[in-house]
């Protein structure tokens, strides 16, 4: 589509550059009984042709911009994955159960990774089309994810481990005036180039 817009614009510009005398002689050879064409008609035709060519060029560049916004570049992907890993590393969560890893390190945490990558993209990168796929049966506290995106050649591996942090435990008010202990868990996240 983009190619057709630019090619059509070039044809329109070439038509606008045609000399009036050459067009008149061609017209007379095709239809000798046609009325003569005045100079003002050529001016109007040239303005119209150049206007259509300008619109074709404008929409051609818009088409390139839309295409660029739906695909990731390699640099955009590399920077977004690294930034997402840095932002997720050290995040914490609480659970009312000790020694029970909170959350779902399978598809649930994959969505967390995809959202984090989408938040760290540049202005030109798409905010979707990122896949974080669990690659191995996760342990209760550890999992690996292959990270890929449409348009980007490199794939990445993200390793997530959940560690118990006893220093962050606290007593939360419970129902009926009691209290319940909330146990702290910290996520350790690292990324590396290549698949897991």
C-alpha positions in Angstrom: 0.0 0.0 0.0 2.8 2.4 0.9 4.6 1.7 -2.3 1.4 2.4 -4.4 0.9 5.7 -2.6 4.5 6.9 -3.4 4.4 5.5 -7.0 1.1 7.2 -7.7 2.4 10.5 -6.3 5.4 10.3 -8.6 3.2 9.7 -11.6 1.0 12.7 -10.7 4.1 14.9 -10.3 5.3 13.8 -13.8 1.9 14.5 -15.2 2.0 18.0 -13.7 5.4 18.7 -15.2 4.3 17.9 -18.8 4.6 20.8 -21.1 1.3 22.4 -22.3 2.3 22.3 -26.0 3.1 18.6 -25.9 -0.3 17.9 -24.2 -2.1 20.0 -26.8 -0.4 18.2 -29.7 -1.1 14.8 -28.2 -4.7 15.8 -27.7 -5.1 17.0 -31.2 -3.7 13.8 -32.6 -6.1 11.7 -30.6 -9.2 14.0 -31.1 -8.7 16.7 -33.8 -12.3 18.1 -33.3 -11.8 18.7 -29.5 -12.0 22.4 -28.4 -8.7 24.0 -27.6 -7.4 24.0 -24.0 -6.5 27.4 -22.5 -3.5 28.1 -20.3 -5.6 28.7 -17.2 -6.9 25.1 -17.6 -3.4 23.8 -17.4 -2.6 25.9 -14.3 -5.7 24.5 -12.6 -4.8 20.9 -13.7 -1.3 21.3 -12.4 -2.4 22.6 -9.0 -4.9 19.7 -8.7 -2.3 17.1 -9.7 0.3 18.5 -7.3 -2.3 18.6 -4.5 -3.2 15.0 -5.0 0.5 14.0 -5.2 1.1 15.8 -1.8 -1.8 13.9 -0.3 -0.4 10.6 -1.6 3.1 11.4 -0.1 1.5 12.4 3.2 -0.5 9.2 3.5 2.5 7.2 2.4 4.5 8.5 5.4 1.5 7.9 7.7 1.4 4.3 6.5 5.1 4.0 7.3 4.6 5.4 10.8 1.7 3.0 11.5 3.8 0.1 10.3 6.7 1.2 12.5 4.4 1.5 15.6 3.2 -2.1 15.2 6.7 -3.7 15.2 9.5 -3.7 17.7 13.1 -2.8 16.8 15.9 -4.8 18.3 17.2 -1.8 20.3 13.7 -1.1 21.7 13.2 -4.7 22.7 16.7 -4.9 24.4 16.1 -1.6 26.4 12.6 -2.5 27.4 13.5 -6.0 28.7 16.4 -4.7 30.7 14.4 -1.8 32.2 11.5 -4.1 33.0 13.8 -6.6 34.7 15.4 -3.8 36.8 12.0 -2.5 37.8 10.6 -5.9 38.8 13.7 -6.9 40.7 13.2 -6.2 44.4 9.4 -5.9 44.2 7.7 -7.5 47.2 4.4 -8.9 48.1 2.8 -10.3 51.3 1.0 -13.5 52.1 -0.9 -14.7 55.2 0.8 -18.1 54.7 4.5 -18.7 55.5 6.6 -20.9 53.3 3.9 -20.8 50.6 5.1 -18.8 47.6 2.6 -16.1 46.8 1.1 -15.5 43.4 1.3 -17.6 40.3 4.8 -17.8 38.7 3.3 -19.4 35.5 0.9 -17.4 33.3 0.0 -15.0 36.1 3.5 -13.6 36.4 4.0 -13.7 32.6 1.3 -11.0 32.4 3.2 -9.0 35.0 6.4 -9.2 32.9 4.5 -8.3 29.7 3.0 -5.2 31.4 6.4 -4.1 32.8 8.0 -4.4 29.4 5.1 -2.4 27.8 5.6 0.4 30.5 9.3 0.7 29.6 9.1 1.0 25.8 10.2 4.1 23.9 7.9 6.5 22.2 8.0 4.7 18.9 7.6 1.1 20.1 4.2 -0.6 20.3 2.8 -1.2 23.7 1.5 -4.6 22.8 2.6 -7.7 21.0 5.1 -8.8 23.7 5.0 -12.5 24.8 6.4 -13.9 28.0 6.2 -17.6 27.8 7.1 -19.9 30.8 9.7 -22.3 29.5 10.1 -24.8 32.3 7.9 -26.3 35.0 8.2 -23.7 37.7 9.3 -24.6 41.2 7.3 -23.2 44.0 9.7 -20.2 44.1 11.4 -20.1 40.7 10.5 -19.8 37.0 12.0 -19.0 33.6 10.3 -17.0 30.7 11.2 -16.6 27.0 10.5 -13.0 26.0 9.8 -12.2 22.4 8.0 -9.5 20.3 6.9 -9.0 16.8 9.6 -7.4 14.6 12.4 -7.9 17.1 15.0 -10.5 16.3 16.6 -11.1 19.7 14.8 -13.2 22.2 15.5 -12.9 25.9 15.3 -15.1 29.0 13.9 -13.8 32.2 14.6 -15.6 35.5 12.3 -15.0 38.4 12.9 -16.2 41.9 10.8 -15.5 45.0 12.6 -15.3 48.3 11.2 -15.1 51.8 12.2 -11.9 53.7 11.5 -12.3 57.4 12.6 -8.8 58.2 9.5 -7.4 56.4 6.9 -9.4 58.3 4.3 -7.4 60.1 1.1 -7.9 62.2 -2.0 -6.8 60.4 -5.3 -6.2 62.2 -7.5 -9.2 61.9 -11.2 -9.8 62.0 -12.9 -9.7 65.5 -10.1 -7.6 67.0 -7.3 -10.2 66.6 -4.2 -9.9 64.3 -2.7 -12.0 61.6 0.9 -12.1 60.5 1.7 -11.0 57.0 4.8 -12.7 55.5 7.0 -10.8 53.1 8.3 -12.2 49.9 10.7 -10.5 47.5 11.0 -11.1 43.7 14.5 -11.4 42.2 14.4 -10.9 38.5 17.2 -11.0 36.0 17.3 -11.0 32.2 19.8 -12.3 29.6 20.0 -12.4 25.9 18.9 -15.6 24.1 16.2 -18.1 24.9 16.1 -20.0 28.2 
